[in-house]
Amino acid sequence: MNPAQHIPISATHFGELDESGCPGCQGEERLGFEFSYAFQPIVDLRDGSIYAHEALVRGPQGESAASVLALINDDNRYRFDQACRVKAIKDAVSLGLAALPGTRLSINFLPNAVYRPEACIRTTLAAASHHGLPLERIIFETTEGERVGDGRWYAEVMTEYRRIGFLNAIDDFGAGYAGLALLADFQPDLIKLDMGLLRDIDSHGPRQLIIKAVLGLCREMGIRVIAEGVETRAERDWLWSQGAHLMQGYLFARPAFQGLVAAEQIEALKS
């Protein structure tokens, strides 16, 4: 979809759109293939808790995300995005996430699959209500590698999602498309630092200067930061020394296929 073809949010109201205004929002019955989820925790080092679980798409038997994403095209992109949201909520709640006080669910989404935010969000609202997951415990983050063709359109979509009650995040910040220009158009609740910037951060001077600057900028703007792809205790300790406390990566836990990792199982939160 060309973002320029959308109808401005200000021209409509949430309750006034019918389903025909959002092509492909009918759900997963016409998707034509199955998929499942693995969940990876985002930890909070301040108290050793799980801040959120990120839902990562997998094949029905745990096959790679790439095997599923290879099936996505312009004809099924909308339906896939809708089905992903509903299934992520359903699966996470069935695994007990709703019963974990304060723990959030982070859902990757396809910004270029959003036709009208007010209409395309309906199935998500219905799923959250049906499964008893409060909206403020759902984070929407841009899918890795998804190019946002129009930064202002993306900002408009996420502003509407925030108005409804969701949290939002810019994924892979510092790599390619998710850069400062996007941040200038929209200030999200969270950004996820790209793992490429964080690799060997404890011993890489230029990257340290960049990360310090980004952390300082986010503090000034009131944006929380998640350090993504943390793999070593040295990386963890350097990030912690700079005030970063939300982290995700193999050091803490690999994605658990159809499961949630409990804080008590994460050794790197204890030492």
Salt bridges, closest charged atoms under 4 A:
GLU19 OE2 - ARG122 NH1 3.53
ASP44 OD2 - ARG46 NH2 2.78
ASP44 OD1 - HIS245 ND1 3.30
GLU54 OE1 - LYS192 NZ 2.89
ASP74 OD1 - ARG77 NH2 3.98
ASP81 OD2 - ARG85 NH2 2.90
ASP91 OD2 - LYS87 NZ 3.21
GLU141 OE1 - LYS192 NZ 3.25
GLU146 OE2 - ARG77 NH1 3.75
GLU156 OE1 - HIS6 NE2 3.36
GLU160 OE2 - ARG163 NH2 2.67
ASP189 OD1 - ARG162 NH2 3.74
GLU228 OE2 - LYS192 NZ 3.51
GLU231 OE2 - ARG199 NH2 3.57
GLU235 OE2 - ARG199 NH1 3.02
ASP237 OD1 - ARG236 NE 2.89
